[in-house]
Amino acid sequence: VFGSLVIDPAAAVNSNKIPPPTSSAAASKATTNAVRQFGLTPRQKLMVGVGFCGSFTTFSTFSVDVVNMVGKGQMGKAAAYVMTNNVGGVAAAAMGMMVARRLFGC
């Protein structure tokens, strides 16, 4: 999301692309079945469901965006999008870890 806002704010905000729910539904069902089989606590179920399914849909959307840009010959835009998302993601994770260390002494 951050990368799309940097590359093309109008398209990111006004996007009418709705990804097909088929792969998300399949991932959700597979996750639910796995959670039932392993007898996880409610907190672990939430972590697995939200973490796995959320990252699955986010990464697939990111990948489709990059492939579409490359397919349209927008190599510079695709490269900037990938770099912005990856560098931004690593920076956000690092900042989150620093805040956690200061707050909780981890």
Buried (B, 14 or more C-beta within 10 A) or exposed (E): EBBBEBBBEEEBEEEEEEEEEEEBEEBBEEBBEEBEEEEBEEEEBEEBBEEBBEEBBEEBBBEEBBEEBBEEEBEEBBEBBBEBBEEBEEEEEEEEEEEEEEEEEE
